Amino acid sequence: MKAAGANLFNALVLIAVGLYGYFGVSASDGSHSLTALIPAAFGLIFLVLHKGLVKGNKTIAHIVVFLTLVLLVMCIMRFIKIDEWDTKKYIFLVCIISNAIALIAFIKSFIDARKLR
């Protein structure tokens, strides 16, 4: 998978999972957590930066990789803290898998670009 395609896939997954986490999962008192929208916000940022990735802008590529890594670490930390396998844990698992796929694609594209020099 190309880096731009992986970024688009990751962005769409994060938006879907974030919206599901906010609207589909509620606390015991029926309220919704605004922190559930963090993945959706990252997904929107990745969508905005997608055009720069397609054009091959290195600065944007490095920004997207950094943000993907930050989100991956955040999701892993939250995943580890949740003891029971409930909807929240599965949401974080999907975010981890999506970010890991994107990060691998980015690293592969950086290695391929380095080989072409």
C-alpha positions in Angstrom: 0.0 0.0 0.0 1.3 3.4 -0.9 1.8 6.0 1.8 -1.0 8.3 0.5 -3.4 5.4 0.3 -2.5 4.3 3.8 -3.0 7.8 5.1 -6.5 8.0 3.4 -7.4 4.6 4.8 -6.2 5.6 8.3 -8.0 8.9 8.1 -11.4 7.3 7.2 -11.0 4.6 9.8 -10.2 7.1 12.5 -13.1 9.4 11.6 -15.5 6.4 11.6 -14.2 5.0 14.8 -14.2 8.4 16.6 -17.8 9.1 15.6 -18.9 5.7 16.6 -17.1 6.1 19.9 -18.9 9.3 20.5 -22.4 8.6 19.3 -22.5 4.8 19.7 -20.9 4.3 23.1 -22.2 6.2 26.1 -21.3 6.2 29.8 -23.4 4.6 32.5 -25.2 7.9 33.0 -26.0 8.2 29.3 -23.4 11.0 28.6 -20.9 11.0 25.7 -17.2 11.6 26.1 -15.7 14.3 24.1 -12.4 12.5 24.2 -13.9 9.9 21.9 -13.7 12.5 19.1 -9.9 12.7 19.3 -9.4 10.0 16.7 -11.9 11.7 14.4 -10.0 15.0 14.8 -6.8 13.3 13.8 -8.6 11.7 10.9 -9.8 15.1 9.7 -6.2 16.5 10.0 -4.9 13.5 8.0 -7.6 14.2 5.3 -6.5 17.8 5.1 -2.9 16.8 4.7 -3.6 14.0 2.2 -3.3 16.3 -0.8 0.2 17.2 0.2 1.1 13.5 0.5 -0.2 12.8 -2.9 2.0 15.6 -4.3 5.0 14.2 -2.5 5.6 17.1 -0.1 8.2 15.8 2.3 7.4 18.2 5.1 3.8 17.2 5.2 4.8 13.5 5.0 7.0 13.9 8.1 4.2 15.8 9.9 1.7 13.0 9.1 4.2 10.3 10.3 4.8 12.2 13.5 1.1 12.6 14.2 0.4 9.0 13.3 3.1 7.9 15.8 1.7 10.1 18.5 -1.8 8.8 18.0 -0.5 5.2 17.9 1.3 5.7 21.3 -1.8 7.3 22.8 -4.0 4.5 21.7 -1.7 1.8 23.0 -1.5 3.5 26.4 -5.3 3.7 26.6 -5.6 0.1 25.3 -3.4 -1.2 28.1 -5.3 0.7 30.8 -8.6 -0.9 29.9 -9.0 -4.2 31.8 -12.2 -5.6 30.3 -12.8 -6.4 26.7 -15.6 -4.1 25.9 -16.5 -1.8 23.0 -14.0 0.9 24.1 -11.1 -1.7 24.0 -12.1 -2.8 20.5 -12.2 0.8 19.4 -8.7 1.3 20.6 -7.6 -1.9 18.9 -9.0 -0.8 15.6 -7.1 2.6 16.0 -3.9 0.7 16.8 -4.2 -1.5 13.8 -5.0 1.3 11.4 -2.2 3.5 12.7 0.3 0.7 12.6 -0.6 -0.1 9.0 -0.2 3.6 8.0 3.1 3.9 9.9 4.5 0.8 8.2 3.5 2.2 4.8 5.1 5.5 5.6 8.4 3.9 6.7 8.4 1.7 3.6 7.9 4.7 1.4 10.8 6.6 3.2 13.1 3.6 2.7 12.0 3.3 -1.0 12.7 7.0 -1.6 16.1 6.7 0.1 17.0 3.8 -2.2 16.1 5.8 -5.3 18.7 8.5 -4.4 
